[in-house]
């Protein structure tokens, strides 16, 4: 039975290869050899095709109720999959959506090509440009300038996990036609020797515009926090590559578990809101105030693309609570939640309250 998974080994010494974010090439962990992505992609084309075909066959059998643990294609009753590492033969237990991981025994990066079979195959992949070291440095920098952060968290913090993940995203295209009206005012103040006259002019404005959208992202993994994925945007899609698993060694990857229809509403709302804001931005110039009086927005949906985008996920634990951080694996944009020291918060607010209270007391004495 053909293996369902494959790993990328160095042609020079058979050591494990990993994709290097800095060079954009595949590097050997042992002998230091460096290879172009296209070179390794061509070398492993037959292996990947065989693994993809084997995985597709087992998936079809599983869908029909056949449970196969005979070699490397098993399912269990918790929605997990069992594979056999091509390098050391160890059993790998993965989530049903896992597409790239590494063997916990020999450390070899492994890819599951069947997760990208047929309609599951992404249109694009955006390679990592930020390294693991970059992510750790970004977290340390993120601590700085946070006056309410507990000192023990920053001083004694130990990062429990740092992992680079190719997160599945749907990229939506479309067009919004906007027809909007606004109530605006223009205020003029005239000063004379003995009086000040304020003149307010009222206007009704009408704006019509069309906004085209391309590649509005919405993450397609139920495991990823939507708020974090939205916060690390934007990505530069001009650097997207035609999909290839050769960019994956050394990183984790998931195939989507949420169809495009499951997340389309998020993209629709984002397109409508952005179009409304852009058209409104053309109406306020030269006026003292400008408010929306009415709007009609019509959305025409466009093409949908499937892409894997690079994200560094970091986690740590403090005072019995988990804290999750995310970094854009292309741009380095960093986001996450931090704990707040109650003592520092009280001292900070007390420092603000004291001068205010003193100012009020002086005012009361003055106006008696």
C-alpha positions as CSV (number, residue, x, y, z in Angstrom):
1,X,0.0,0.0,0.0
2,X,1.4,3.4,-1.0
3,X,2.1,5.8,1.9
4,X,-0.3,8.7,2.3
5,X,2.3,11.1,3.6
6,X,5.7,12.2,2.5
7,X,8.6,14.3,3.8
8,X,11.2,16.3,2.1
9,X,14.7,15.0,2.6
10,X,18.0,16.6,1.5
11,X,19.2,15.1,-1.8
12,X,22.8,15.4,-0.5
13,X,22.5,13.7,2.9
14,X,18.9,12.6,3.3
15,X,18.5,14.9,6.3
16,X,15.2,16.8,6.9
17,X,14.6,19.9,4.9
18,X,12.8,23.0,6.1
19,X,11.6,26.1,4.3
20,X,13.7,29.1,5.4
21,X,11.7,32.2,5.8
22,X,14.6,34.6,5.4
23,X,16.1,33.1,2.1
24,X,12.8,31.7,0.6
25,X,14.6,28.4,0.0
26,X,14.7,24.9,1.5
27,X,17.6,24.2,3.8
28,X,19.0,21.0,5.2
29,X,19.1,20.8,9.0
30,X,22.2,18.5,8.9
31,X,24.6,19.4,6.1
32,X,23.4,23.0,5.4
33,X,22.7,22.5,1.7
34,X,20.2,25.0,0.2
35,X,17.8,24.3,-2.6
36,X,15.3,26.2,-4.6
37,X,11.6,25.5,-4.1
38,X,11.1,24.5,-7.7
39,X,14.0,22.1,-7.6
40,X,12.7,20.1,-4.7
41,X,9.1,20.4,-6.0
42,X,10.2,18.7,-9.2
43,X,12.3,16.1,-7.4
44,X,9.3,15.0,-5.2
45,X,6.5,15.3,-7.8
46,X,6.1,11.5,-8.2
47,X,6.1,10.9,-4.4
48,X,3.5,13.6,-3.9
49,X,1.3,12.3,-6.6
50,X,1.4,8.8,-5.2
51,X,0.7,10.0,-1.7
52,X,-2.2,12.1,-2.8
53,X,-3.7,9.2,-4.7
54,X,-3.3,6.8,-1.7
55,X,-4.8,9.3,0.6
56,X,-7.8,10.0,-1.6
57,X,-8.5,6.2,-1.9
58,X,-8.4,5.7,1.9
59,X,-10.6,8.8,2.4
60,X,-13.2,7.3,0.0
61,X,-13.1,4.0,1.9
62,X,-13.5,5.8,5.3
63,X,-16.5,7.7,4.0
64,X,-18.1,4.4,3.1
65,X,-17.5,3.1,6.6
66,X,-14.2,1.2,6.1
67,X,-11.8,1.7,9.0
68,X,-8.2,1.1,7.9
69,X,-5.3,1.0,10.4
70,X,-3.4,-1.6,8.4
71,X,-0.5,0.6,7.4
72,X,-0.8,4.4,7.4
73,X,-4.4,5.3,6.6
74,X,-6.5,4.8,9.7
75,X,-9.3,6.8,11.3
76,X,-10.4,6.7,14.9
77,X,-13.8,7.5,16.4
78,X,-12.7,11.0,17.6
79,X,-12.2,12.3,14.0
80,X,-8.4,11.8,14.1
81,X,-6.2,10.2,11.5
82,X,-3.3,7.8,11.9
83,X,-0.3,7.8,9.6
84,X,3.1,6.1,9.5
85,X,6.2,8.3,9.3
86,X,8.1,7.6,6.1
87,X,11.4,8.2,7.8
88,X,11.2,6.2,11.1
89,X,7.9,4.3,10.9
90,X,6.5,5.9,14.0
91,X,2.7,6.3,14.2
92,X,1.5,9.9,13.8
93,X,-1.9,10.8,15.2
94,X,-3.3,14.0,13.7
95,X,-6.5,15.9,13.5
96,X,-8.6,15.1,10.4
97,X,-7.7,18.5,8.9
98,X,-3.9,18.4,9.5
99,X,-2.0,18.9,6.2
100,X,1.5,19.4,7.4
101,X,3.2,18.5,10.7
102,X,6.4,16.9,12.0
103,X,7.2,13.5,13.4
104,X,7.6,13.8,17.2
105,X,10.2,11.0,17.2
106,X,12.6,11.7,14.3
107,X,11.7,15.4,13.8
108,X,11.2,15.0,10.1
109,X,8.6,17.5,8.6
110,X,5.7,15.6,7.0
111,X,3.1,16.7,4.5
112,X,-0.3,15.0,3.8
113,X,-0.9,15.7,0.0
114,X,-4.4,14.2,0.1
115,X,-5.6,17.1,2.2
116,X,-5.1,19.2,-1.0
117,X,-6.7,16.7,-3.4
118,X,-9.1,17.9,-6.0
119,X,-11.3,20.8,-4.8
120,X,-9.3,21.0,-1.6
121,X,-6.3,22.2,-3.4
122,X,-5.5,25.9,-2.6
123,X,-5.1,28.4,-5.4
124,X,-2.3,30.2,-3.6
125,X,0.2,30.0,-0.8
126,X,1.9,33.0,0.8
127,X,5.3,31.9,2.0
128,X,6.6,32.8,5.5
129,X,9.0,35.8,5.6
130,X,9.3,36.1,9.4
131,X,11.2,33.5,11.3
132,X,10.5,31.9,14.7
133,X,13.2,34.1,16.2
134,X,11.4,37.1,14.8
135,X,8.2,36.0,16.5
136,X,9.8,35.6,19.9
137,X,11.5,39.0,19.6
138,X,8.2,40.6,18.6
139,X,6.5,39.2,21.7
140,X,9.3,40.6,24.0
141,X,8.9,43.9,22.3
142,X,5.1,43.7,22.7
143,X,5.6,43.7,26.5
144,X,7.4,47.1,26.4
145,X,5.6,50.3,27.2
146,X,2.7,48.5,28.9
147,X,2.6,50.2,32.4
148,X,-0.3,47.9,33.7
149,X,1.5,44.7,32.8
150,X,2.4,42.6,35.9
151,X,6.1,42.7,36.4
152,X,6.2,38.9,37.1
153,X,4.7,38.2,33.7
154,X,7.3,40.0,31.8
155,X,10.3,39.0,34.0
156,X,9.5,35.3,34.5
157,X,7.4,34.6,31.4
158,X,8.2,31.4,29.6
159,X,6.7,30.9,26.2
160,X,5.0,27.5,26.1
161,X,4.5,27.1,22.4
162,X,5.6,28.9,19.2
163,X,4.4,27.4,16.0
164,X,4.3,28.6,12.4
165,X,1.0,27.7,10.8
166,X,-0.3,28.0,7.2
167,X,-3.9,29.0,8.0
168,X,-6.6,28.4,5.4
169,X,-8.3,31.5,4.2
170,X,-11.1,32.2,1.7
171,X,-10.4,35.3,-0.4
172,X,-13.6,37.0,-1.7
173,X,-14.1,39.3,-4.6
174,X,-17.0,41.5,-5.4
175,X,-18.5,44.9,-6.1
176,X,-20.6,47.3,-4.0
177,X,-22.7,49.9,-5.6
178,X,-23.5,52.7,-3.1
179,X,-26.2,55.4,-3.3
180,X,-25.9,57.7,-0.2
181,X,-27.4,60.9,1.1
182,X,-25.9,63.1,3.8
183,X,-27.0,66.1,5.9
184,X,-24.2,68.6,6.1
185,X,-23.7,72.0,7.7
186,X,-21.2,74.8,7.1
187,X,-20.8,77.2,10.0
188,X,-19.5,80.8,9.6
189,X,-18.8,83.1,12.6
190,X,-18.9,86.8,12.0
191,X,-17.5,89.1,14.7
192,X,-18.5,92.7,15.0
193,X,-17.5,95.3,17.6
194,X,-20.3,94.5,20.0
195,X,-21.6,91.1,18.9
196,X,-20.7,87.7,17.4
197,X,-23.0,86.3,14.8
198,X,-23.0,82.6,13.9
199,X,-24.4,81.6,10.6
200,X,-25.2,77.9,9.9
201,X,-25.9,76.7,6.4
202,X,-27.6,73.4,5.8
203,X,-27.0,71.2,2.8
204,X,-28.2,67.8,1.6
205,X,-25.5,65.9,-0.3
206,X,-25.9,63.0,-2.7
207,X,-23.1,60.6,-3.6
208,X,-23.1,57.6,-5.9
209,X,-20.1,55.3,-6.3
210,X,-18.9,51.8,-7.1
211,X,-16.2,50.0,-5.1
212,X,-14.6,46.9,-6.4
213,X,-13.0,44.4,-4.0
214,X,-10.5,41.6,-4.6
215,X,-9.3,39.1,-2.0
216,X,-11.2,40.1,1.1
217,X,-9.9,37.5,3.6
218,X,-11.9,35.3,6.0
219,X,-10.1,32.5,7.8
220,X,-11.5,29.1,7.1
221,X,-10.4,27.3,10.2
222,X,-12.8,26.9,13.2
223,X,-9.7,26.5,15.4
224,X,-8.4,30.0,14.7
225,X,-9.7,33.0,16.7
226,X,-11.4,35.3,14.1
227,X,-10.5,38.4,16.0
228,X,-6.8,37.6,16.0
229,X,-6.8,36.6,12.3
230,X,-8.5,39.9,11.4
231,X,-6.2,42.0,13.6
232,X,-2.9,40.8,11.9
233,X,-4.0,42.0,8.5
234,X,-3.2,43.2,5.9
235,X,-1.3,40.7,3.8
236,X,0.5,41.6,0.6
237,X,-1.1,39.3,-1.9
238,X,1.2,40.3,-4.7
239,X,3.7,37.9,-3.1
240,X,1.4,34.9,-3.3
241,X,2.8,31.9,-5.1
242,X,1.1,29.1,-7.0
243,X,0.3,26.5,-4.4
244,X,3.0,24.0,-3.7
245,X,3.6,21.8,-0.6
246,X,7.4,22.5,-1.0
247,X,6.8,25.7,1.0
248,X,5.5,23.8,4.0
249,X,8.4,21.7,5.5
250,X,9.1,23.0,9.0
251,X,5.6,24.5,9.5
252,X,2.2,23.3,10.4
253,X,-0.7,23.5,8.0
254,X,-4.4,22.9,8.1
255,X,-6.9,22.5,5.3
256,X,-10.2,24.3,5.7
257,X,-13.0,23.0,7.8
258,X,-15.3,25.9,7.1
259,X,-16.7,26.1,3.6
260,X,-16.7,29.5,1.8
261,X,-20.5,29.8,2.4
262,X,-19.9,29.4,6.1
263,X,-17.8,32.6,6.3
264,X,-19.2,34.5,3.3
265,X,-21.4,36.7,5.5
266,X,-18.3,38.1,7.3
267,X,-16.8,39.1,3.9
268,X,-20.1,40.6,2.7
269,X,-20.4,42.8,5.8
270,X,-16.9,43.9,5.5
271,X,-17.3,44.9,1.9
272,X,-20.5,46.8,2.6
273,X,-19.0,48.6,5.6
274,X,-15.8,49.5,3.7
275,X,-17.7,50.8,0.7
276,X,-20.0,52.9,2.9
277,X,-17.0,54.4,4.7
278,X,-15.2,55.1,1.4
279,X,-18.1,56.9,-0.2
280,X,-18.8,58.8,3.0
281,X,-15.2,59.9,3.0
282,X,-15.8,61.8,-0.2
283,X,-18.7,63.9,1.2
284,X,-17.4,65.6,4.4
285,X,-14.6,67.8,2.9
286,X,-15.4,71.5,3.3
287,X,-18.2,71.1,5.7
288,X,-18.4,71.6,9.5
289,X,-20.4,68.4,10.0
290,X,-21.7,65.6,7.8
291,X,-23.9,62.7,8.8
292,X,-25.4,59.9,6.8
293,X,-29.1,60.5,6.2
294,X,-29.7,57.4,4.1
295,X,-28.0,54.7,2.0
296,X,-28.6,52.0,-0.4
297,X,-25.9,49.4,-0.9
298,X,-26.0,46.6,-3.5
299,X,-23.5,43.8,-3.3
300,X,-22.5,41.7,-6.3
301,X,-20.4,38.8,-5.3
302,X,-17.3,37.9,-7.4
303,X,-14.8,35.1,-7.5
304,X,-13.7,33.2,-4.4
305,X,-10.1,31.9,-4.1
306,X,-8.6,29.5,-1.5
307,X,-5.2,30.4,0.0
308,X,-2.9,29.4,2.8
309,X,-1.5,32.4,4.7
310,X,1.4,32.4,7.1
311,X,0.7,33.0,10.8
312,X,2.9,32.6,13.9
313,X,0.9,31.5,16.9
314,X,2.4,31.9,20.4
315,X,1.0,30.9,23.7
316,X,2.0,31.3,27.3
317,X,0.4,30.8,30.7
318,X,0.2,33.1,33.7
319,X,-1.8,32.9,36.9
320,X,-3.7,29.9,35.7
321,X,-4.8,31.5,32.4
322,X,-3.7,31.0,28.8
323,X,-2.7,33.9,26.7
324,X,-2.6,33.6,22.9
325,X,-0.7,35.9,20.5
326,X,-0.5,35.9,16.7
327,X,1.9,37.5,14.3
328,X,1.6,38.0,10.6
329,X,4.2,35.6,9.1
330,X,4.8,37.9,6.2
331,X,4.7,41.5,7.6
332,X,5.5,40.9,11.3
333,X,2.4,42.6,12.6
334,X,1.8,41.4,16.2
335,X,-1.3,41.2,18.3
336,X,-2.6,39.5,21.5
337,X,-4.1,40.0,24.9
338,X,-2.0,40.8,28.0
339,X,-2.8,40.4,31.7
340,X,-3.3,43.6,33.9
341,X,-1.8,44.1,37.3
342,X,-4.6,45.1,39.7
343,X,-2.1,46.9,41.9
344,X,-0.5,48.8,39.1
345,X,-4.0,49.7,37.7
346,X,-5.1,51.1,41.1
347,X,-1.9,53.1,41.4
348,X,-2.2,54.4,37.9
349,X,-5.8,55.6,38.4
350,X,-4.9,57.0,41.8
351,X,-2.2,59.0,40.1
352,X,-4.7,60.5,37.8
353,X,-7.4,61.0,40.4
354,X,-5.3,62.8,42.9
355,X,-4.4,65.9,40.6
356,X,-8.0,66.0,39.4
357,X,-9.4,66.0,43.0
358,X,-6.9,68.7,44.0
359,X,-7.9,70.9,41.0
360,X,-11.6,70.5,42.0
361,X,-10.8,71.5,45.6
362,X,-9.0,74.6,44.4
363,X,-11.9,75.5,42.1
364,X,-14.4,75.1,44.9
365,X,-12.4,77.4,47.2
366,X,-12.0,80.0,44.4
367,X,-15.6,80.1,43.5
368,X,-16.7,79.5,47.1
